[in-house]
Amino acid sequence: MSENKDLQVAEPATSVEGVKFVYDFTEGNKDLKDLLGGKGANLAEMTNLGLPVPPGFTITTEACKVYLDSGEEPAALRDEVSAHLDALERRMGKKLGQADDPLLVSVRSGAKFSMPGMMDTVLNIGLSDKSVQGLAVQAGDDRFAWDSYRRLIQMFGKTVLGVDGELFEDALEAAKTAKKVTVDTELEAADLKKLVTRFKRIVKIEAGRDFPQDPREQMDLAVKAVFDSWNGDRAKLYRRQERIPHDLGTAVNVCSMVFGNLGPDSGTGVAFTRDPASGHQGVYGDYLQNAQGEDVVAGIRNTVPLAELEKIDKKSYDQLLQIMETLENHYKDLCDIEFTIERGQLWMLQTRVGKRTAGAAFRIATQLVDQGLIDETEALQRVTGAQLAQLMFPRFDEDAKVEKVGRGIAASPGAAVGKAVFDSYTAVKWSRSGEKVILVRRETNPDDLDGMIAAEGILTSRGGKTSHAAVVARGMGKTCVCGAEELEVDTKRRRMTVPGGHVVEEGDVISIDGSSGKVYLGEVPVVPSPVVEYFEGRMHAGADDADELVEAVHRIMAFADRKRRLRVRANADNAEDALRARRFGAQGIGLCRTEHMFLGDRRELVERLILADTETEREESLKQLLPLQKKDFVELFEAMDGLPVTIRLLDPPLHEFLPDITELSVRVALAEARKDSNENDLRLLQAVHRLHEQNPMLGLRGVRLGLVIPGLFTMQVRAIAEAAAERKNAKGDPRAEIMIPLVGTVQELEIVRDEADEVIAEVEAATGVALKLSIGTMIELPRAALTAGQIAEAAEFFSFGTNDLTQTVWGFSRDDVEASFFTAYLEKGIFGVSPFETIDKDGVGSLVAAAAKAGRETRPDLKLGVCGEHGGDPESVHFFHEVGLDYVSCSPFRIPVARLEAGRAATQSQGSDHR
């Protein structure tokens, strides 16, 4: 096989409105992923670079979308494929499936975003009862020819004809048993010939038709099968998990076959230009002699480290290292490479920007900056907030007394503990029942995806860092240990035998360490992540005990903080949380929920206030609450000295501060039955009945409560003002902001504001301290968003309460719907993600954008922030940057994520994609 040259393709006479559906590898480039898919675009790019790529062509994603929309391939597609196939046959000097010296091709999927193992591939297309004989003669190897033919029937039968793959596996195992061998490479040509006959019989029985002997029929059916696999269950599940759009479709790559199963001087492998688990530079990957590519990723046979290739075939090894360097410098990133060696000739079958662990992502980004390949702006696009969150998870305590029972390959880091389960169905079932599970398999395959998602971690006894389990786990950020050969996994008996003879039954707890590859019996204690220790100030970047991961995180966070426009505040209700938030980089408090201060010991005081019948009773309750509130705020201002503190006035659903009506009714009834009824309980029950609400979340709460109960809000404002004055007298710098909750009309805000201004003036007069307290409101009702221009006349700031805004826009209660029907909505694709997790840009987001714009038209200096859970969600942070908010506020542990994503949002470059 010679290297690629320009290929002249005769264009078909017909087309669909001038649309071109097929591109030769010489025609595309890496920037055409939308059209050619990632695999096709990168095959074209490598061809352009002059690398040894087997000739072939790509059927576009547009053809797939036409097929999926109409159920039929585009009318012009067959003619275009024929034209490119003719050109390929001329180039190769042989025809597809010809009897004497057949051209064979692979048909492989290739979507825009990498979806490892989720869609279909068929190798060795063109083999038949006649051409297998010619292939044997041409290769001088009967065994190779019949091995290739049985692989085709097996893959075609499962992928294209829908035959249960276990039937082929069982027949292969039976053949090995009859021969008394353990691996398929020990089967001889005569054994494989019998296996082909058995495989064809399986196809006939299960599919109701003979295995097709016409090579073009094989290819056409395989192309359709790849198109159909885009909507397969596992592909749809993977897209939902990775949040990949469902309307992209997949390209199909038709590539002339090169063979790694031609003997010991042939083989196949996967290589990484850097370690995808750690980010370290070196020689990383797996190689398998006398094998085809699927053998490596399936983990069916254990591979050897890529470095062993130097001893096996130094010429190919040196050429591969040179190509790896070329690709990394060209793509300026970690590259994942698939290659085949055919009798000493190296061929490149695929490259892509490789999936990596969270730690590797941070290390590689800073390494590439140091090498001058990328700048700080691009480095921020190479990491994500989700990856940073992973790095903040706890890890196993190395000093704990543990029982190590095995060690495999550290494929995807993390500390995972759970009950051992041996199939995907059980993993899902137990997980839904609240159990934490570890999925244990000999090797995983794409059908295990739902179990992998449900499990805390994955453990396999076969495969390496490039196996299906490893690649998918890294993509999901899931802990994974692969290739633990000393563990004997028996999925049928649902058990695992460890060295020494101990048996782990299904349901026994095990622990796996994806950073070291170690497997333990029982539950291993965990300790905080060094990244969390860094953010809390217990580990300092640059110190002797700081590892390189902490250094990398430190540098990336410094990049983000320099680049971001959005400020990041914390949701914190007490001094302890405020101090922690400050250590994590908070630039103030965006939401202090004062109702949390009244729970516990103070609940009775608030209950008395709400149920007070007379002004005297109410004033007495307020008098007792005032010093408690003032103390809260003094501590908060001290913790956040010099930074803004936004305090939301009381906003509980009323039922949170009232006795449970059922419990109180029972208590009164029992007391009456005993004839010792309590007058206070009777009075309380009457009041609770009077105030009882069917839907407390939409009832007497927020500003409504402040207007109905005289003195409640003014007591809180007085406590804030007096605390600020006391802090100022102590030479502090309190920066309080008073937020009125649940406003729906400007008149509500005006009334509360007038009362607040009076109280603040009284405190200034009494203390002699000038206070600058700004007053604003939460925008958490649709009407408030729609009348934001009016509300801004009385508000100095808006803080969007996106939790309540999401509830009221969608018309459902968060407390109820997530448990009742959200799972079904996610599975059916109605939601790509919960609207409480990531902001609904089209609905809730459009109200936020409109309110922000209207508010600033009224008051150009209006400060805008958000304090719902969305404030710490990576995707939502980008949206808030786009619509011009000044800050986001989130829980303390999400502050680093928000800081990072704010930096990424400020430097977002179009076209960057590092999934």
N, C-alpha and C positions, 0 to 999 in steps of 0.2 A: 504494500500500500504506500503510495507516494504522498508527499505533503500537498496541502491545498494550493490550488491555483484558481484564477478567476474562472467562474463557471458561467457559461452562456445558457440561459434557460429560455426555451421557446415559450412565449406567453400564450395562454389559451385564447381562442377566438372570442369567447364570451366572458363577461364579468357582470357583477351586480353594481350598477351605477358607478363603475370605475373603481370599486373597492378591490384592493389586492389582499388575498387571503393567505398566501404562502410566500415565505421569504427564504432564500438560500442563506446558509450560514455566512456567506461572504457579503451579504447585503445589509445586515443589521449592525447594532452596536449596543453597549450597555445602558444607554439612555432610553431604549425602547421597551422597557419592562412592561408598560401598560399594554403594548401591542404583542410583544413576543414572549411575555412572561420572563421571570428571572433567569430560568435555565437557558432559554433560547437567546435572550439578549447577551448573556455572558458567554455562551458558545460562540456567538458572532464576534464578541469583543476579543476573545482569545484567538479566533481565526484572523482577525485584523492585526493582532500583535505578532502573527507569524508562528504561533505555537502549534504543536502537532495535534490538531483536532480532526477526528474522522469526518469526512464530508457528510453533509446532510441538509435538511431544511426544516423550517418551523411553520406549522399551521397556526394562525394567529388566534388571539383571544376573541377577536371580532367574529370569526367563524364559529367559535364555541357559543357565543352569545346568541347568534342567529339560530343555531341548532337547539339551544335550550329554550329559546322563546317560541320557536315554531314546531319543534319536534322533528325537523328535517334539516339536513345540511344545506348550505347555500348552493344554488344550482351550478354556480361556476366552480365550486370547490373541487369536484372530481377532475375537471379538465386541468385546473392549476396543479393539483397533486400529480397528475399524469405527466405534465410538462416537466416538473421538477424531478420526478422519478426517472424519466427518460434521460435528463441531463446527468443525474447521479449515476445511472447505469453506464452511460457513455464514459463518464469520468473513471469509473471503476473497471471498465472493460468486461463487465458481466451483468447478467440480468437477474432481477429478483427471483429467487427460487429456481433458476434453471438447473437441469438435471446433472450436468457434468461438473460445473464449478459455480455454485449458487452465490449470488449476492444476498446477504442476510442483513436485516435492519432491526433496530430497536424502536419501539414506540413508547415515548415517555411523556408524562405530564410535566407541566412547568408553569405554575401560576406566578403572578407578579410578586407575591410574598411567599417565602419558603414555607411549605407545609409538609415536612418530612414524613413520608410513608402514608400520607392521608389520601393520596390519589393513586392512580394505577399506572403500572409499567409492564410492558411485555417485551421480552428479549427473544432473539433468534428467529424472528419472523422471516418466513421464506423456506423453512425446512418442511419437508414432506417425506412420504415413503420413498420417493424417487431421489429427491435432492440430498437426503441424508447420506445416500451411497456416494454421490459426487463429492460431498463435503469430506467424507472419510478419505477418499482418494486424494483430493486436493491437499488435505492437511497431513496425509500419511499417518492417520491416527484414527482407527475405528472407535476406540473408546471415547475420544473427544466428540466425535460426530454424534454418537448415540446418547452421550450425556447431554449435549446441547439440545437434541430433539426431545428428550424426556423433560428437560426444563421448559421448553416451549409449550408442550402439551399441558404441563402442570400449571404454568402461569396463565396460559390462554384459557384453560378450562376453568380456573378459579375466577380470573378477572373478567373475561369476556362472556363466558357461558354460564357463570354463576354456580359452578359446581363447588360443593363443600371442600375446602382445601384440606381438611383433616383426612379425607379419603385418599388423597394422593400421599400425604405424609405417612398414613398407616401402611400403604402399599410399599413405600420406600423403606420404612422400618422393617417390614416383613422380608423384603429382599435382602437387607443387611443381616437380619437374623438367620435367614436360610444360608447365607454365605459365611456366617459366623465372623462378621466384621462389625466395627463400631462406627466408621465414618464412610460417607458415600464415595470418597475418592478411592476406596479399596474395592469397589465394585468394578468388575471387568466389562468389556464390551458386550459379551454374551449376556451377562446379567442385566445390563442396561437395555439391551434389545428386548429382552423379556418384559422389562419394566415398561417400556414404551407400549408394548401390546396390552399390558394390564391397564395403563393409563388411558389408552384409547377406548378400552372396554368401559372404564368408569365414565368417560365422556358420553359414550353412546347410551349407557343406562341412565345417567343422571340428567343429561341435557336433551336426550331424545333425538340426537343427531350425531352423525359421524364428525370426527375432527376434520376441519376443512383442509383439503389438499391444495387448493388454489392459493398461491401466495398473495395475490392482490386482494382476495377476499379476506385472508388473514389480516392484512394491513388495514383495510377499510373497517373491519369489525373492531379491531384494536383501537383505532382512532375514535370511533363512536364510544367505545367503552371508557376511554379516557375522558371524553366530554361528559359522559354520564356520571363519572366518578366525582365530578365537581359537586354534584348534589347528593353524593352518598352520605349516609348518616355520620360516619366518622369525620368526613371533610367538613360537614356543617357544624358538628360539635367542636372541632378544632378551631374553625373560624370564629364561633361564638366565644370560645375561650380566649383567643388571641385578638379578638375584636377586629377581624379582617372583614371588609365589606363583602356581602353575598353576591353582588352583581358584577364582579370583575371577570368571571370565567377563567378558564385555563387555556394556555397554548398547548400544542402537541408537537413534540420534537421527534422527527424521523431521522435516525442517524445510522450510518453504515456500521455494522458490528465489527468490533475488534474483540479478540478472545483472550481472556486470562486463564482459561481452563485447557490450554494446549500442552500442559506438562510443567515440569519444575522450572523451566526458564520463562514461564508466564505466570501472571498473577494479577491481583487487583487490590486496590487500597484507597484509603482516605487519608488526606494529610491536612494539617493546619499550619499556617505560617507562625502561629503562636499557640500556646496552650489555652484552649477555650475554657478550661476550668480555673486556671490561675492567672493567665495573661502573660506568663513568663515566656521569654524568647527561647527557642531551641527547636529540636526536631520532634514533632508530635504527630501521631497518627497511628494507623493500623495497616498491616499488610497481610495478605493471605495468598500463598502460592497455589497455583493450579485451581483457580476459582473465578467465578463471575461476581460482578459487583454486588448483587443482592445477597450473596453469602456473607459479606462483611457487615452490612447494615442490619441484616436480620439477626446477627449474633448466633447463627446456628453452629458455626465452627469458631473456636477461639483463635484469634489472630495473633500475630507477633508484632512487637513494637516496630514502628517505621524505621527506627535506627538499624534494625536487623537487615533491612534491604541492602545496606552498604556491603554486608558480607555475601549476600545472595547474588546481587547484580550491581556492582559498583558503578558501571557506566550509566545505568538508568537512575541510580540513586543520585549521582552527581548532577545529571541533567534535571532531575526533579527539583533538587535544592535550588538550582539556578532559576528554574521556572517559578518556584515559590517566591523567591526574592523579587523577580520581575513583577509578579502579580501583586504582591503586597505594596510595592512602590507605586504601581499603577493605580490600584484601588485605594491606596493610602489607608489600609485597614487590614484587620485579621481576615484572611481568606481561607475558606473551606474548599478543599479540592478533592475531586474524585478522579482516579486515574486507573488505567489498565496497562499492563506490560504484555505484549504479544510476542513471544519468542525473542525477547531482548529489545523490542521496539516500544518506547514509551508513548502512550496516547493520553491526551487530556479529555475527560468526558464531562467535566463540569467544574465551575468555580462559582463561588458566591461569597458575599460578605458573611462571615460565619457567626452563628449564634454563640453566645458566650454567657458565662455566669455573671452575676452582678459584680463580684470582686474583680473578675477579669476585665469587665467593661471599664471600671475606673482606672485600673492599672494601665490598660492599653491606651486609653485616651491620653494620660499624662506621658506615657512613653513616646507616643507619636508626636506630641508637642515638643518633647525634648529632642527628637530626631529631626525636627523641622518639617515633618510631612504635613502637619495640620497646625492651625492656630488655636487660640483659646476659644474663639467663637465656635469653631467646628468641634472642639473637644466637648463642649456642652451639649452638642447634638448627639454625641456618641454614648451618653448615659441618660438614665431616666430616673424620675422620682420613685417609680415602682422598684427599680433596682436598689436605690438607696434604702428604701424601706426594708428590703430583704436583708441588707447588710446589718440592720439594726435588730434582727431577730437574735434570741439567745443562742448559745452554743454549748456543747457538752463540757462538763467540768472534768478536766484532765486529771484532777487529783482525787476524784471519787473512786471508791472501791467498786470495780466493775468486773464482769466476766466476759472477756473477749472470746468469741467463738469462731471468728473468721475475718478475712480481709479480702476486699476486692479492689476494683479500680475506682478511685474517687472521681465520679463522673459529673456530679452536680452538688455543690456544697449545701450545708445545712445540718441541723440536728433534728432528726425525726424519730418519734417514739410512737408505737402503736401496736395493735394486735395483728399478728401475722394472718394474712388471708392469701389464698392461692388461685383466685380467679377474679376477673373484673366484676362479675355480677355480685359476688359477695362483698367486694370492696364498696360498691355503690350502696348496696342494701344496708350494710352495717354503718356506713358513714351517715346515711340518712337517718339512722336511729341514734345518732349522736356519738358513735364510737370512733375513735381515732385508729386508723389501720395502716399497715405497711403492706403493699402489694408485693408478693414474692412469686417470681416466675423463673423458669429456666432462661427464657428470653421473652421479651415482649414483642408484640406485633401491632399494627395499626388498630386491630379490633379491640385492643386493651385500653384504648384512649380514655373511655369514660371511667374505668377503674383507676387509671393513673391520675386523673383529675381529682377523684374522690379521696385518694390516699394521701397520707402525710408524706410518704416517701416510697421509693421503688427499689427493690433488691432483686438482682438477677445473678444466676450462677454462670451465665455465659455472656459473651459480648465484651466490647471494649468501649473506649470513649467515643467511638463513632457509631455504635450500635443504635438501633431505634430507641431503646429506653433512654440512653444517654442524651441523644440529640433532642428528643421531645421534652425530657425532664429539664434540660438546660433552658429550652425555650420558654417553659412555663415557670421557671424559678423553683422547681420542685427538687427536693433532696433525692439523690440517686447514687447507689453503689452497684456497679456492674462487674461481671466476670469473677464472682467469688467462687472459684472452682472447687474449693475444699468443702463447700456446702452442697449437699445432695438434695435437690428439690424434687419432690414427688407430688406433682399436681393432682394425680388421680386419687392418691390416698390422703391428700391434703396435709402434707407434713414435710418437714425439712430435717435432715440428719446432719449434725455438725460434728467436727472432729472430736473423737473420744466416744462417739456413739450416742450422745444425747440427742433426743428427738424433740423438735419444736412442732407441736401440734397447732392446727388452726385455732386461733383465739389466744395463743400464748403471746405475751408482750415481748417485743424485741426493740432494740434501738439501733439506728444506723447513722453513721457519720459520713456525710457526703464530702467532707473536706479531707478526711484521711483514708476513707474506704473501709473503716473498721465496723464490724458488726458485733453487737453485744446482746446477751440475754438480759431480759428484764428492762426496767426503766432507769435510764442514766440521768442523774441530775444535770440541770443546765445552769450556766452562768451568763452574765450580761455580755453582749457583743463588745469588742474593743472600740467599735465605731460609736456605740452609745457612750462608752466611757470617755471617748474623745469629746463628744458633744457636751457631756456633763463636766468636762474640765478635769477628769481623773487621769487622762492620758494626753500628753502634749505632742503635737507634731514636731518632729525634729529631735525629740528626746531619744535616749538610747533604747528605751523599752518600747518605742512606738514602731509598729511594723509598717511595711511599705504600703499596705492597704490603707491604713490611717493617713499616711502621708499623701496618698493619691486622693482620698476623700477630702482632706484638708485643702489641697490645691484646687480641686474642682469646685469646692464650695467657695473658695476665694474668687475664682473666676466668676461664679454665678452672682456673688454679692456685688462685684464690680460692675457687672453688666445689667443687673435687673433694675427696673423702674418701680415695680410694685414693692411696697413695704409689706412686711409680714408681722402680724401681731398674734397674740395668743387668746384663746378662750380659757379664762382662769377665774376662779371664784374665791380664792384665798391666797394668802401670802406664800404658802408653800408651793402651790402650783405656779404662782407668778415668778418665784425665784428660779424654779426649774425651767420655766419657759424662757427666762432671760438668759440662762446658761445655754439653752438651745438656739439662741440668736433672735429671740422675739424683740421687736421694736416697739413694744407697748402691749396693752391689753385691748383687744377689739370687742370683747364681750365678757363682762362680769355679770353673771346671773344671780341677782340678789335673792331670788326665791330659795336658792340652795342654802343661803345663810339662815333661813328660817325653819329649815327642817330640823328634826331632832329635838333638842331641849327647848327651842323657841316655838315649836309648832303650837303649843297650847296658847301662847300669847297671841299668835295670829288668829287662831280659832276664836278666842275671846273677842278679838277686834272685829272679826267678820260677823259674829253673832250678837254683837252688842246691841241692846235695845235702847240705851240712853246715851246721850252725849257724854255724860260723866264716865260711863263704863268704857266708851271708846277712847276718850282722852287718857284714861288711866292706863289702858293697854299701850297706847302710842308713847306715853311717857316712859314706860318700862322698856320699850323697844329702842328708843332713840339712842341711849348710850351704847347699847350692844351694836347697833348699826355703825355708830361713829367709830368704835374700836375696830370693826372690820375694815373700814375704809382707811383709817390711819395706818394699819398694818400693810394694806395693799399699796398705798401711796409710798410708803417707805421702801417696799420691795421693788417698786417700779419707778423710783425717783428719777425725774428728768424725762420720763417717757409717758405718752398719753395712756389714760385709763378710761375706757368707755364703760360706764355703769348703766346697765339696763334696770329701770325701776321694775317693781314686782310684777311678774307675768306668769303666775301659775294658773293652770286650769283649776277652778275653784274647789273641785272635789279633792285635790291633793292636800288641802288644809282642813277638810271637814271629816268627821267620823264616817266610816262606811255605813250607809243607810241600812243595809241588811243586818250587819252586826248590831247596830244600835237598836233596831226594831226588835231583834231577838232578845237583847238584854232587857229592854223595857217590858216585853211580854212576859219573860220569866219572872221579873221582879213583881209584876202585877199578880201573876199566878201565886206567888208566895205572900202576896199582900204586904210587901215592903218596898213599894215603888219609890223611886228617887225623883224628887221634884225637879232637880236639875237635869236629869236624863230626859224627863218628859218635855221640858222646855227646849232642850237641845234637839230632840227628835222633831218637834214642831218646826224649829228653825231650819233643820236640814231638809225636811220635806218642802219647806217654802223655797229653799235655794237649790233644791235638786235639779239637775239638768240632764236631759237625754244625751246631749252631745257637748260635754264640757269644753272640748277643744275649740268650739265655735260659740262659746257662751260668755259668761261673765268673767273675763280675764283681761290682762293688759290694761290699756288706758281706760277701758270700761270700768274695771274694778276701782281704779284710782278716782274716777269721777263719781262713782256710786258711794264709795266709802270716804267721807270727808276726812282729810288730814293724813291719809295713808301716804300719798306721794309727797306731800309737803314735809312729812316727818323724814322721809328718805333723803329729800333734797337738803333739808337742814343738816342731817348727819353727814352728807357729802361735803357741804360747805364748811361746817365746823371742823371736820377732819382735815380739809385742805388748809384752812386757816392755821390750825395747830401745827401742821407739817411745815407751813411757810415760816411760822414763828421759830421753828426748830432749824431754820436755814435750809430746809428742803426745797424741792422743786416739784410740787404736785401739779399734774396736768389732767384734771378731771374733765370728762365729757359725760353729760347726762343724756341718756337715751330713753325716749318714750316708746313703749311697745304697742304693737297691734293697732296703730293709727289707721283709720280708713278715710278720714276726712280732715281737712285743715282746721275745722272748728274745734275738734277734739284737742289737737295740738296747741291751738291758740289759748284755750282755757287753762290747760296744764302749764303752759309756758308762762302765762301771766302770773299764776300762783307761785311758780318756781322763782321767777325774777324778784317777786316781793320777798320771799324767804332769803334769797341770796343777799339782797340789799340789807335786810335786817341783820344777818350775820356779819356783813362787812361793817355795819355801823357799830355792832356790839364788840367786835374784835379789833377794829381799826386796821384790818388787813384787806387790801384790794384783791378781789378774786376775779379771775378770768375763767369762768366756767361756760363752756359752749353747750348748747342744747340742740339736740337733733332727734331723729326718730328712726325706727326700724321700718323698712318697706318690706312687708311680709304678707300683704293682702293685695289681690289683683286691683281693687279700687285705688289703693294707695299708689300703685305703680302707674295706673292710668291717669291719676290726677296729681302726679309728682310735681308738675309745674306750680300748682297752687300750694301744695304742701311745703315746697322749698321756700315760700315767702316767710314761713315761720320756723324753718329748720336751718341750722348751720351745717348739719351733716346728715347724710343718709347711710344707714348700714342695712344691706339687704339680708333679711332673714330667710335664706333660701329653703330651709327645712319647711317652715310654714307656708312659704310661697308655693313650693312644690305641691304640698297637700291641697291647698285651696285652688290652685290652677287645675290640677288633675282631678280634684274632687274625691280623694281617698285618704284614709287615715294611715299614716306610716305604721302605727302600732298594730294594725290589723292586717293590712294587705300583703306585707312582706311574707307573712307566714301562710296566707291563704291562697293567693293566686299568682304571686310574682314568679314562682318557679315555673309555672305553666307558661307565663308570658315570655320568659326568657327562653324556654325550650322551643316555643313556637316562633321565635324571632320577632315578636311584637316589640320587645325591648332588646336592644343590643346589650344594655347594662341597666341596672336599676336607676331610675331618675333621682333617687335619693343618694346615690353614690356619685354619679357624674351628672352635671346639670343638663337638663333638657334644653338644648340651645334654641330649638324651633319654637317652643312654647314658653317655658319659664324664662329662658335666656332672652327671648325677644322682649319680654316685659322689663327685664333688668336693663337692657340696652336702651329701651324707649324712656324708662324712668330716669336713667342717668342723663340722657340727652336733655329731657324736658327740665330736670332739676337744675342743670347748669345753664340752661337758657334763662331761667329766672334768676339764679344766683351763681354767677361765673366762678366764684371761689368756693362753691359747695364741695365739701370733702365727701368722698364716696368710698365705701368699703363693703365687705361681705363677711358675715360671721356665722353662716350655716356650715354644716359638715363639708359642703363643697369647697370651702376655703382651703382645705388640705388635699383635695383631689387633683392629681396632676393635670388631667385634661381640662378640668374646670378652671384651674389657675390660668391656663392659656387663654381661655375665653374671657376671664375677667381682665386680663391684660389688654386684650383686643378692644373691649368696650370702654376702656379708659378709667377703670377704678383706681383708687390711690393705694389701697391695701387689701389684703386678705387676712382673715383671722381663723385660727384652727387650734386643735388641741396641742398641748406642748410637744408630744412625741411626733407630731406631723410637721412641726415647724421646719426642720431641715429639708423635708421633701418639698414644702411650699417654697422655701428659699431657692432650692435648686431649680424647680420648675419655673419660677419667676424669672430666673436668669436665662433659662432655655427659651422662654416665651419672648424675651427681649431680643434674642439673637437667632430666632427661628429662621432658618434658611430654606427657601423653597427647593423641593426636589431631594432634600436629604432623607435617606431612609436606612435605618440601621435596626430593623426588626430582629 
